Amino acid sequence: MTLRKIGFGVIGIGILGVAVSLLADALPGAKAGIQSAQILVIEISIIILLIGVWMRMAANDDEKFDVRQRVRNFITQVTNLPVIVWVLAGFLIAYILFFVWPMFFESTLRMNYFNRYIPDMNPIGHDLIMIIDRAKGWFAANQSPYTAQVSFYPPFTYMFFAPLLLIDHYPTLYRLFTLSMVLCYCVLTLVLPVKMTDKRHLPLVLLFFITGLTSYGLQFELERGQYNVLTFMLCLWAIYIFHYHPKYRILAYLLFSLSVQLKIYPAIFIVMLIDNWKDWKSILLRFTGIAIFNILLLFTMGYQTFLDFLQAVSKQLVTPGWTFNGNHSIKAFVFNLTKDGFGIIDSNALEVFKQNSRFIETSLLLMFGILFVSAILISYTRNRTGMDPYLLMTCMIGAMIIPISIDYTLSILAAPVALALCSIPEPKNILQRLISILMILGISLSYASMLIPFKYKPYYLSNAFPPNFLILIFITVLNMMRHKDAEVPATESITPLAEARTA
């Protein structure tokens, strides 16, 4: 049986699953409205359908699908994996058993591993509980998720996580959710960067992966029941598919849209979905299609809920919100700067800062805009195929400092920083080498400073905005120093280095 025929069959199963779930309301005794179980079946069926589409696209007309041979090939590939893979597997098992489990899975539903190591809440997984409660309110009572308390997650978020309502025992739900986020972190910070860089950079990728495993940001992420690692994993996965597997770009667009619908900030990474900066017609068409698709998804819960969402987002944009030092957005940083000057500014200067707080905030935002446009112009000038890690890092900092950004978002910094450092070219002279060393030291120091909770650093260093902004400046300098190679035709095939070696 050919892979093409199997793909047709899998697509049929997926379509049948979606149809049966949608028509379930017509059965005798069925509850009115879409239920969590139906959404779960729809999500699983869509995944099956996409697998079928992938099989259909990957098949050749004369290809025979030999199950035994495929299994033998898979076993051979697994047994031939390098030693480092099995070493990491051992470390990961110990990490889950002796770190994640006692820290987050206490029977008291509270983090007791360190005493107030991070600003934990009781019970553990506060944000997960909030999402589940609001999803339940919408499904059970048709209550808008934006009426009870301030929320700025897109409406699709509550639909996406609705199947979690089927798990009534919260400790079990939290454990499954947490283990899933740890797995997403491994894919985000290890699997994807390894596939996007050369083998010689593996130690550097491993360094960022391991340091991030026990970092303050990831611990905070898991304690709150947040899902930034899932969101950015989907986004980076979409970027990887777009550049390195252009045949499957429709999947890249779907993954990117899903990340935007789970959180808002991945929208800034849309500039990473460009392969030929000179082909403005294709870029405009691609961006327009993605934008229309995502706007339509905002109406998932209906027109009124969409209006409630817009009102909630607007409120967040005009008010500081969560202005404690664990918020590293521009707005929160300026608020705390003008409140007490972080204890290092005298009263006279502080009064001047207070009177010009809006100007300081606008200036910082304008500075980011200039550096962001600079990164885009450099990518446009180079017009090279493949992903630009410097532009990726610039987008990452924008996602960190423009919206409200609590410190649990620091959990997603490791992957883009590693990719940027892995792409530094060999300096052409001693001056460039010295500048490059200084920039690398600055990036490393700034990144490492954010692995520690803000409460254990001097108060004037407690906010993560300055190190994030310094990384942006250092990355910009390295980006400008890059050697200008001859322009590569944008139509050239794109093959990741890791896969090119095995081709």
Contacts in CASP RR format, 6 or more apart in sequence:
PFRMAT RR
TARGET T0000
AUTHOR 0000-0000-0000
METHOD contacts of the structure
MODEL  1
MTLRKIGFGVIGIGILGVAVSLLADALPGAKAGIQSAQILVIEISIIILL
IGVWMRMAANDDEKFDVRQRVRNFITQVTNLPVIVWVLAGFLIAYILFFV
WPMFFESTLRMNYFNRYIPDMNPIGHDLIMIIDRAKGWFAANQSPYTAQV
SFYPPFTYMFFAPLLLIDHYPTLYRLFTLSMVLCYCVLTLVLPVKMTDKR
HLPLVLLFFITGLTSYGLQFELERGQYNVLTFMLCLWAIYIFHYHPKYRI
LAYLLFSLSVQLKIYPAIFIVMLIDNWKDWKSILLRFTGIAIFNILLLFT
MGYQTFLDFLQAVSKQLVTPGWTFNGNHSIKAFVFNLTKDGFGIIDSNAL
EVFKQNSRFIETSLLLMFGILFVSAILISYTRNRTGMDPYLLMTCMIGAM
IIPISIDYTLSILAAPVALALCSIPEPKNILQRLISILMILGISLSYASM
LIPFKYKPYYLSNAFPPNFLILIFITVLNMMRHKDAEVPATESITPLAEA
RTA
1 64 0 8 1.000
1 65 0 8 1.000
2 59 0 8 1.000
2 61 0 8 1.000
2 63 0 8 1.000
2 64 0 8 1.000
2 65 0 8 1.000
3 55 0 8 1.000
3 58 0 8 1.000
3 59 0 8 1.000
3 60 0 8 1.000
3 63 0 8 1.000
3 64 0 8 1.000
3 65 0 8 1.000
4 55 0 8 1.000
4 56 0 8 1.000
4 59 0 8 1.000
4 60 0 8 1.000
4 61 0 8 1.000
4 63 0 8 1.000
6 52 0 8 1.000
6 55 0 8 1.000
6 65 0 8 1.000
7 52 0 8 1.000
7 53 0 8 1.000
7 55 0 8 1.000
7 56 0 8 1.000
7 59 0 8 1.000
8 52 0 8 1.000
8 56 0 8 1.000
9 52 0 8 1.000
10 48 0 8 1.000
10 49 0 8 1.000
10 51 0 8 1.000
10 52 0 8 1.000
10 55 0 8 1.000
11 49 0 8 1.000
11 52 0 8 1.000
11 53 0 8 1.000
11 56 0 8 1.000
12 49 0 8 1.000
13 45 0 8 1.000
13 48 0 8 1.000
13 49 0 8 1.000
14 45 0 8 1.000
14 46 0 8 1.000
14 48 0 8 1.000
14 49 0 8 1.000
15 45 0 8 1.000
15 49 0 8 1.000
16 45 0 8 1.000
17 41 0 8 1.000
17 42 0 8 1.000
17 45 0 8 1.000
17 48 0 8 1.000
18 41 0 8 1.000
18 42 0 8 1.000
18 45 0 8 1.000
18 46 0 8 1.000
18 49 0 8 1.000
20 41 0 8 1.000
21 38 0 8 1.000
21 39 0 8 1.000
21 41 0 8 1.000
21 42 0 8 1.000
21 45 0 8 1.000
22 38 0 8 1.000
22 42 0 8 1.000
24 30 0 8 1.000
24 38 0 8 1.000
25 31 0 8 1.000
25 32 0 8 1.000
25 33 0 8 1.000
25 34 0 8 1.000
34 139 0 8 1.000
35 139 0 8 1.000
36 139 0 8 1.000
36 162 0 8 1.000
36 163 0 8 1.000
36 164 0 8 1.000
36 165 0 8 1.000
36 166 0 8 1.000
37 163 0 8 1.000
37 166 0 8 1.000
39 159 0 8 1.000
39 162 0 8 1.000
39 163 0 8 1.000
40 162 0 8 1.000
40 163 0 8 1.000
40 166 0 8 1.000
43 160 0 8 1.000
43 163 0 8 1.000
50 251 0 8 1.000
50 254 0 8 1.000
53 250 0 8 1.000
53 251 0 8 1.000
54 248 0 8 1.000
54 251 0 8 1.000
57 247 0 8 1.000
57 248 0 8 1.000
84 202 0 8 1.000
84 206 0 8 1.000
88 190 0 8 1.000
88 206 0 8 1.000
91 210 0 8 1.000
92 186 0 8 1.000
95 213 0 8 1.000
95 214 0 8 1.000
96 179 0 8 1.000
96 182 0 8 1.000
99 113 0 8 1.000
99 214 0 8 1.000
100 178 0 8 1.000
100 179 0 8 1.000
100 182 0 8 1.000
100 222 0 8 1.000
102 113 0 8 1.000
103 111 0 8 1.000
103 113 0 8 1.000
103 219 0 8 1.000
103 222 0 8 1.000
104 111 0 8 1.000
104 124 0 8 1.000
104 174 0 8 1.000
104 178 0 8 1.000
104 222 0 8 1.000
104 223 0 8 1.000
105 171 0 8 1.000
105 174 0 8 1.000
105 175 0 8 1.000
105 178 0 8 1.000
106 112 0 8 1.000
106 124 0 8 1.000
107 171 0 8 1.000
109 122 0 8 1.000
109 123 0 8 1.000
109 124 0 8 1.000
109 170 0 8 1.000
109 171 0 8 1.000
109 174 0 8 1.000
110 120 0 8 1.000
110 122 0 8 1.000
110 123 0 8 1.000
110 124 0 8 1.000
111 117 0 8 1.000
111 118 0 8 1.000
111 120 0 8 1.000
111 124 0 8 1.000
111 223 0 8 1.000
116 455 0 8 1.000
117 219 0 8 1.000
117 453 0 8 1.000
118 216 0 8 1.000
118 219 0 8 1.000
118 220 0 8 1.000
118 223 0 8 1.000
118 453 0 8 1.000
119 324 0 8 1.000
119 326 0 8 1.000
119 455 0 8 1.000
120 223 0 8 1.000
121 223 0 8 1.000
121 224 0 8 1.000
123 129 0 8 1.000
123 170 0 8 1.000
124 174 0 8 1.000
124 223 0 8 1.000
124 225 0 8 1.000
125 174 0 8 1.000
125 223 0 8 1.000
125 224 0 8 1.000
125 225 0 8 1.000
126 224 0 8 1.000
126 225 0 8 1.000
127 224 0 8 1.000
127 225 0 8 1.000
127 226 0 8 1.000
128 173 0 8 1.000
128 174 0 8 1.000
128 177 0 8 1.000
128 224 0 8 1.000
128 225 0 8 1.000
128 226 0 8 1.000
129 170 0 8 1.000
130 149 0 8 1.000
130 151 0 8 1.000
131 153 0 8 1.000
131 157 0 8 1.000
131 158 0 8 1.000
131 161 0 8 1.000
132 161 0 8 1.000
132 164 0 8 1.000
132 165 0 8 1.000
132 173 0 8 1.000
134 143 0 8 1.000
134 145 0 8 1.000
134 148 0 8 1.000
134 151 0 8 1.000
134 158 0 8 1.000
135 145 0 8 1.000
135 158 0 8 1.000
135 159 0 8 1.000
135 161 0 8 1.000
135 162 0 8 1.000
135 164 0 8 1.000
135 165 0 8 1.000
136 165 0 8 1.000
137 143 0 8 1.000
137 145 0 8 1.000
138 144 0 8 1.000
138 145 0 8 1.000
138 158 0 8 1.000
138 301 0 8 1.000
138 305 0 8 1.000
139 162 0 8 1.000
139 165 0 8 1.000
144 301 0 8 1.000
144 304 0 8 1.000
144 305 0 8 1.000
144 308 0 8 1.000
145 151 0 8 1.000
145 153 0 8 1.000
145 155 0 8 1.000
145 158 0 8 1.000
145 301 0 8 1.000
145 305 0 8 1.000
145 308 0 8 1.000
146 305 0 8 1.000
146 308 0 8 1.000
146 309 0 8 1.000
146 311 0 8 1.000
146 312 0 8 1.000
147 308 0 8 1.000
150 312 0 8 1.000
150 315 0 8 1.000
150 316 0 8 1.000
151 312 0 8 1.000
152 264 0 8 1.000
152 309 0 8 1.000
152 312 0 8 1.000
152 313 0 8 1.000
152 316 0 8 1.000
152 404 0 8 1.000
153 262 0 8 1.000
153 263 0 8 1.000
154 260 0 8 1.000
154 261 0 8 1.000
154 262 0 8 1.000
154 263 0 8 1.000
154 264 0 8 1.000
154 297 0 8 1.000
154 298 0 8 1.000
154 309 0 8 1.000
155 298 0 8 1.000
155 299 0 8 1.000
155 300 0 8 1.000
155 301 0 8 1.000
155 302 0 8 1.000
155 305 0 8 1.000
155 306 0 8 1.000
155 309 0 8 1.000
156 261 0 8 1.000
156 262 0 8 1.000
156 297 0 8 1.000
156 298 0 8 1.000
156 300 0 8 1.000
157 261 0 8 1.000
157 262 0 8 1.000
157 263 0 8 1.000
158 301 0 8 1.000
159 300 0 8 1.000
159 301 0 8 1.000
160 258 0 8 1.000
160 261 0 8 1.000
160 262 0 8 1.000
164 173 0 8 1.000
164 177 0 8 1.000
167 173 0 8 1.000
167 176 0 8 1.000
174 225 0 8 1.000
177 225 0 8 1.000
178 222 0 8 1.000
178 225 0 8 1.000
180 230 0 8 1.000
181 221 0 8 1.000
181 222 0 8 1.000
181 225 0 8 1.000
181 226 0 8 1.000
181 227 0 8 1.000
181 229 0 8 1.000
181 230 0 8 1.000
182 222 0 8 1.000
184 227 0 8 1.000
184 229 0 8 1.000
184 230 0 8 1.000
184 233 0 8 1.000
185 212 0 8 1.000
185 213 0 8 1.000
185 218 0 8 1.000
185 229 0 8 1.000
185 233 0 8 1.000
185 411 0 8 1.000
186 209 0 8 1.000
187 233 0 8 1.000
187 237 0 8 1.000
188 229 0 8 1.000
188 232 0 8 1.000
188 233 0 8 1.000
188 236 0 8 1.000
188 412 0 8 1.000
188 415 0 8 1.000
189 205 0 8 1.000
189 208 0 8 1.000
189 209 0 8 1.000
189 212 0 8 1.000
189 414 0 8 1.000
189 415 0 8 1.000
189 418 0 8 1.000
190 205 0 8 1.000
190 206 0 8 1.000
190 209 0 8 1.000
192 233 0 8 1.000
192 236 0 8 1.000
192 237 0 8 1.000
192 240 0 8 1.000
192 415 0 8 1.000
193 205 0 8 1.000
193 208 0 8 1.000
193 209 0 8 1.000
193 415 0 8 1.000
193 418 0 8 1.000
193 419 0 8 1.000
193 422 0 8 1.000
194 202 0 8 1.000
194 205 0 8 1.000
194 498 0 8 1.000
195 240 0 8 1.000
195 244 0 8 1.000
195 496 0 8 1.000
195 498 0 8 1.000
195 499 0 8 1.000
196 240 0 8 1.000
196 244 0 8 1.000
196 387 0 8 1.000
196 419 0 8 1.000
196 496 0 8 1.000
196 497 0 8 1.000
196 498 0 8 1.000
197 205 0 8 1.000
197 418 0 8 1.000
197 419 0 8 1.000
197 422 0 8 1.000
197 423 0 8 1.000
197 497 0 8 1.000
197 498 0 8 1.000
198 422 0 8 1.000
198 497 0 8 1.000
198 498 0 8 1.000
199 497 0 8 1.000
199 498 0 8 1.000
199 501 0 8 1.000
201 422 0 8 1.000
204 418 0 8 1.000
204 421 0 8 1.000
204 422 0 8 1.000
205 418 0 8 1.000
205 422 0 8 1.000
207 418 0 8 1.000
208 414 0 8 1.000
208 415 0 8 1.000
208 417 0 8 1.000
208 418 0 8 1.000
209 414 0 8 1.000
209 418 0 8 1.000
211 414 0 8 1.000
211 448 0 8 1.000
211 451 0 8 1.000
212 218 0 8 1.000
212 411 0 8 1.000
212 414 0 8 1.000
212 451 0 8 1.000
215 410 0 8 1.000
215 411 0 8 1.000
215 414 0 8 1.000
215 450 0 8 1.000
215 451 0 8 1.000
216 407 0 8 1.000
216 410 0 8 1.000
216 450 0 8 1.000
216 451 0 8 1.000
216 452 0 8 1.000
216 453 0 8 1.000
217 407 0 8 1.000
217 408 0 8 1.000
217 409 0 8 1.000
217 410 0 8 1.000
217 411 0 8 1.000
217 450 0 8 1.000
217 451 0 8 1.000
218 229 0 8 1.000
218 411 0 8 1.000
220 226 0 8 1.000
220 406 0 8 1.000
220 407 0 8 1.000
220 408 0 8 1.000
220 410 0 8 1.000
220 411 0 8 1.000
220 453 0 8 1.000
221 228 0 8 1.000
221 229 0 8 1.000
221 408 0 8 1.000
221 409 0 8 1.000
221 411 0 8 1.000
223 408 0 8 1.000
224 406 0 8 1.000
224 408 0 8 1.000
226 408 0 8 1.000
227 262 0 8 1.000
228 263 0 8 1.000
228 408 0 8 1.000
228 409 0 8 1.000
228 411 0 8 1.000
228 412 0 8 1.000
229 411 0 8 1.000
229 412 0 8 1.000
230 262 0 8 1.000
231 259 0 8 1.000
231 262 0 8 1.000
231 263 0 8 1.000
231 266 0 8 1.000
231 412 0 8 1.000
232 259 0 8 1.000
232 266 0 8 1.000
232 412 0 8 1.000
232 415 0 8 1.000
234 255 0 8 1.000
234 256 0 8 1.000
234 258 0 8 1.000
234 259 0 8 1.000
234 262 0 8 1.000
234 266 0 8 1.000
235 255 0 8 1.000
235 256 0 8 1.000
235 259 0 8 1.000
235 266 0 8 1.000
235 269 0 8 1.000
236 415 0 8 1.000
236 416 0 8 1.000
237 252 0 8 1.000
237 255 0 8 1.000
238 251 0 8 1.000
238 252 0 8 1.000
238 253 0 8 1.000
238 254 0 8 1.000
238 255 0 8 1.000
238 256 0 8 1.000
238 259 0 8 1.000
238 273 0 8 1.000
239 252 0 8 1.000
239 256 0 8 1.000
239 269 0 8 1.000
239 272 0 8 1.000
239 273 0 8 1.000
239 387 0 8 1.000
239 392 0 8 1.000
240 387 0 8 1.000
240 496 0 8 1.000
241 248 0 8 1.000
241 249 0 8 1.000
241 251 0 8 1.000
241 252 0 8 1.000
241 255 0 8 1.000
242 249 0 8 1.000
242 252 0 8 1.000
242 256 0 8 1.000
242 272 0 8 1.000
242 273 0 8 1.000
242 275 0 8 1.000
243 275 0 8 1.000
243 385 0 8 1.000
243 386 0 8 1.000
243 387 0 8 1.000
243 494 0 8 1.000
244 386 0 8 1.000
244 387 0 8 1.000
244 494 0 8 1.000
244 495 0 8 1.000
244 496 0 8 1.000
244 499 0 8 1.000
245 252 0 8 1.000
246 275 0 8 1.000
246 494 0 8 1.000
252 273 0 8 1.000
253 273 0 8 1.000
253 286 0 8 1.000
253 290 0 8 1.000
253 293 0 8 1.000
256 266 0 8 1.000
256 269 0 8 1.000
256 270 0 8 1.000
256 273 0 8 1.000
256 290 0 8 1.000
257 290 0 8 1.000
257 293 0 8 1.000
257 294 0 8 1.000
257 297 0 8 1.000
259 266 0 8 1.000
260 266 0 8 1.000
260 267 0 8 1.000
260 294 0 8 1.000
261 294 0 8 1.000
261 297 0 8 1.000
261 298 0 8 1.000
264 313 0 8 1.000
264 403 0 8 1.000
265 398 0 8 1.000
265 399 0 8 1.000
265 402 0 8 1.000
265 403 0 8 1.000
265 405 0 8 1.000
266 399 0 8 1.000
267 294 0 8 1.000
268 395 0 8 1.000
268 398 0 8 1.000
268 399 0 8 1.000
268 402 0 8 1.000
269 392 0 8 1.000
269 395 0 8 1.000
269 399 0 8 1.000
270 287 0 8 1.000
270 290 0 8 1.000
271 376 0 8 1.000
271 391 0 8 1.000
271 395 0 8 1.000
272 387 0 8 1.000
272 388 0 8 1.000
272 391 0 8 1.000
272 392 0 8 1.000
272 395 0 8 1.000
273 286 0 8 1.000
273 287 0 8 1.000
273 290 0 8 1.000
274 283 0 8 1.000
274 379 0 8 1.000
275 385 0 8 1.000
275 386 0 8 1.000
275 490 0 8 1.000
275 494 0 8 1.000
276 282 0 8 1.000
276 283 0 8 1.000
276 383 0 8 1.000
276 490 0 8 1.000
276 491 0 8 1.000
277 283 0 8 1.000
277 379 0 8 1.000
277 380 0 8 1.000
277 383 0 8 1.000
277 490 0 8 1.000
278 383 0 8 1.000
278 490 0 8 1.000
279 490 0 8 1.000
298 306 0 8 1.000
298 309 0 8 1.000
299 306 0 8 1.000
316 403 0 8 1.000
316 404 0 8 1.000
320 331 0 8 1.000
320 332 0 8 1.000
320 335 0 8 1.000
321 327 0 8 1.000
321 331 0 8 1.000
321 332 0 8 1.000
321 404 0 8 1.000
322 332 0 8 1.000
322 404 0 8 1.000
322 406 0 8 1.000
323 331 0 8 1.000
323 332 0 8 1.000
323 335 0 8 1.000
323 336 0 8 1.000
323 339 0 8 1.000
324 332 0 8 1.000
325 336 0 8 1.000
325 454 0 8 1.000
325 459 0 8 1.000
325 462 0 8 1.000
325 463 0 8 1.000
326 332 0 8 1.000
326 406 0 8 1.000
326 407 0 8 1.000
326 454 0 8 1.000
326 462 0 8 1.000
326 463 0 8 1.000
326 464 0 8 1.000
327 404 0 8 1.000
327 405 0 8 1.000
327 406 0 8 1.000
327 407 0 8 1.000
328 400 0 8 1.000
328 401 0 8 1.000
328 405 0 8 1.000
328 407 0 8 1.000
328 410 0 8 1.000
328 463 0 8 1.000
328 464 0 8 1.000
328 465 0 8 1.000
328 468 0 8 1.000
329 400 0 8 1.000
329 401 0 8 1.000
329 402 0 8 1.000
329 403 0 8 1.000
329 404 0 8 1.000
329 405 0 8 1.000
329 465 0 8 1.000
330 361 0 8 1.000
330 364 0 8 1.000
330 365 0 8 1.000
330 368 0 8 1.000
330 401 0 8 1.000
330 402 0 8 1.000
330 465 0 8 1.000
331 361 0 8 1.000
331 404 0 8 1.000
332 404 0 8 1.000
332 463 0 8 1.000
332 465 0 8 1.000
333 364 0 8 1.000
333 401 0 8 1.000
333 463 0 8 1.000
333 465 0 8 1.000
333 466 0 8 1.000
334 357 0 8 1.000
334 360 0 8 1.000
334 361 0 8 1.000
334 364 0 8 1.000
335 357 0 8 1.000
336 342 0 8 1.000
336 463 0 8 1.000
337 345 0 8 1.000
337 353 0 8 1.000
337 357 0 8 1.000
337 360 0 8 1.000
338 350 0 8 1.000
338 353 0 8 1.000
338 354 0 8 1.000
338 357 0 8 1.000
338 360 0 8 1.000
340 350 0 8 1.000
341 350 0 8 1.000
341 353 0 8 1.000
342 459 0 8 1.000
342 460 0 8 1.000
342 462 0 8 1.000
342 463 0 8 1.000
343 459 0 8 1.000
343 460 0 8 1.000
344 460 0 8 1.000
345 353 0 8 1.000
353 360 0 8 1.000
364 401 0 8 1.000
364 469 0 8 1.000
365 402 0 8 1.000
368 397 0 8 1.000
368 398 0 8 1.000
368 401 0 8 1.000
368 402 0 8 1.000
368 469 0 8 1.000
368 472 0 8 1.000
371 394 0 8 1.000
371 472 0 8 1.000
371 473 0 8 1.000
371 476 0 8 1.000
372 394 0 8 1.000
372 395 0 8 1.000
372 398 0 8 1.000
374 476 0 8 1.000
374 479 0 8 1.000
374 480 0 8 1.000
375 388 0 8 1.000
375 390 0 8 1.000
375 391 0 8 1.000
375 394 0 8 1.000
375 476 0 8 1.000
375 479 0 8 1.000
376 391 0 8 1.000
378 390 0 8 1.000
378 391 0 8 1.000
378 479 0 8 1.000
378 480 0 8 1.000
378 482 0 8 1.000
379 388 0 8 1.000
379 390 0 8 1.000
379 391 0 8 1.000
381 484 0 8 1.000
382 388 0 8 1.000
382 482 0 8 1.000
382 484 0 8 1.000
382 485 0 8 1.000
382 487 0 8 1.000
383 487 0 8 1.000
383 488 0 8 1.000
383 490 0 8 1.000
384 485 0 8 1.000
384 487 0 8 1.000
384 488 0 8 1.000
385 488 0 8 1.000
385 489 0 8 1.000
385 490 0 8 1.000
385 492 0 8 1.000
385 493 0 8 1.000
385 494 0 8 1.000
386 494 0 8 1.000
387 419 0 8 1.000
389 416 0 8 1.000
389 419 0 8 1.000
389 420 0 8 1.000
389 422 0 8 1.000
389 423 0 8 1.000
390 420 0 8 1.000
390 423 0 8 1.000
390 475 0 8 1.000
390 476 0 8 1.000
390 478 0 8 1.000
390 479 0 8 1.000
390 482 0 8 1.000
392 416 0 8 1.000
392 419 0 8 1.000
392 420 0 8 1.000
393 416 0 8 1.000
393 417 0 8 1.000
393 419 0 8 1.000
393 420 0 8 1.000
393 471 0 8 1.000
393 472 0 8 1.000
393 475 0 8 1.000
394 472 0 8 1.000
394 475 0 8 1.000
394 476 0 8 1.000
394 479 0 8 1.000
396 412 0 8 1.000
396 413 0 8 1.000
396 416 0 8 1.000
397 468 0 8 1.000
397 469 0 8 1.000
397 471 0 8 1.000
397 472 0 8 1.000
397 475 0 8 1.000
398 472 0 8 1.000
399 405 0 8 1.000
399 409 0 8 1.000
400 409 0 8 1.000
400 410 0 8 1.000
400 413 0 8 1.000
400 468 0 8 1.000
401 465 0 8 1.000
401 468 0 8 1.000
401 469 0 8 1.000
407 450 0 8 1.000
407 453 0 8 1.000
407 454 0 8 1.000
407 464 0 8 1.000
410 450 0 8 1.000
410 464 0 8 1.000
413 447 0 8 1.000
413 450 0 8 1.000
414 447 0 8 1.000
417 443 0 8 1.000
417 447 0 8 1.000
417 471 0 8 1.000
420 443 0 8 1.000
420 475 0 8 1.000
420 478 0 8 1.000
421 440 0 8 1.000
421 443 0 8 1.000
424 436 0 8 1.000
424 440 0 8 1.000
424 478 0 8 1.000
425 482 0 8 1.000
425 483 0 8 1.000
427 433 0 8 1.000
427 435 0 8 1.000
427 436 0 8 1.000
427 481 0 8 1.000
428 483 0 8 1.000
432 481 0 8 1.000
435 477 0 8 1.000
435 481 0 8 1.000
436 478 0 8 1.000
436 481 0 8 1.000
439 474 0 8 1.000
439 475 0 8 1.000
439 477 0 8 1.000
439 478 0 8 1.000
440 474 0 8 1.000
440 478 0 8 1.000
442 470 0 8 1.000
442 471 0 8 1.000
442 474 0 8 1.000
443 471 0 8 1.000
443 474 0 8 1.000
443 475 0 8 1.000
445 467 0 8 1.000
446 467 0 8 1.000
446 468 0 8 1.000
446 470 0 8 1.000
446 471 0 8 1.000
446 474 0 8 1.000
447 467 0 8 1.000
447 471 0 8 1.000
449 457 0 8 1.000
449 461 0 8 1.000
449 467 0 8 1.000
450 464 0 8 1.000
450 467 0 8 1.000
450 468 0 8 1.000
454 462 0 8 1.000
454 463 0 8 1.000
454 464 0 8 1.000
455 462 0 8 1.000
495 503 0 8 1.000
END
